[in-house]
């Protein structure tokens, strides 16, 4: 049985003595449950890492600098790290060039849309620390259901959708909640599925979105467990 190796992008925070890399261990736990192994990005040449890894997980985190999607920064609070922006751009471009699978979560769906030519709303109301229903289209509906309830921890959101992508989920207010690439194995969701997989984490019982990580495993040539 093949056991894919998935690179997980990481955030940064200043420690007492040095810069720290940080990410929820739920990502690794979910990948393990889906039949893959996650490794945390802590710097390195994106092309070399792409050659060694089977897929990329663009994880959740802070905001994307508006300059990356051709806008000036508005008078809204943003948590920006230009270093992370540059790192994830290099990683995305390396994996996309080789058509290796990419799963984007929360910030990750926004990164995918921006780097393929789309734009973002710098701030929207009503999507922070809450739960709401989403309406899903195929093939996403086959993974998580037609109208699942999801968690919501964001305030930036997809605005103009990149031409290579098409929406496969919307919130009741019209916010794009998932994007799929037409000609590459790329999927992005605005919610946090790693927090919707009991018994690992159970934000929205009885939802279980392990299927999204199983999708990534399968796209990488691995054998995901039967759900």
C-alpha positions, 0 to 999 in steps of 0.5 A: 500500500502506498503511503503518500507524503504531504507537505503542510504549509506553516505559519510563523510567530516570534518566540523569545529567542527565535522565530517559531514555526507553528501549525495545528497538529490536527492536520497531521492527525487527519492525514494519518487517518486518511492514509497519508503522512504530513510533514511541516514546511519549515523553509527550503527550496520549493522545487526540491520539496515538490520533488520529494513530496506527493502533495501539498496542503495549504493550511489555515492562518492569517491574511494575504497581503492585498498587493498580491491581488492588485489592491491597496490595503483598506482600513480593516485589521489584517494579520499579514506575513509577507514571508509566508505569502512568498513561501506559499507562492513558491510552493504553490507554483512548484506543485502546480507546475507538476500538476501535483495534488493541492488541498487548500483550507481556509487561508489555503483556498484564498491563496489558490484563488489569488495565485491563479489570478482571482481576488479577495474581499479584504473583509466580510462580516458574519463569518468569524467564530461561527457555524453555518450551512453551505450548499455543495455541488458535485463532486464535492457534494459526494464527499461532504453532502449537499448541505453540510453545516461547517465551521467558519473562522475567516474574514477575508473571502473569495471575490472574483474567481480565477478563470481556472477555478469553478465554485462548488460550494456557497454560503447562504449569503453567497460567499464562495466556500469551495473551489475546484480546478478544472484541469489539475487536482486542486481543491480549496474549502473555506472551512476547517475540515480538520476540526470536523473529524470526530474523535480528533475534533468535533466542531460541528457534530455530527459532521465528519469531513475526513473525506476531504483528506481522503480525496488528497490521499487518493489524488496522490496515489494512496489508498484512503480508508473506506468511509 
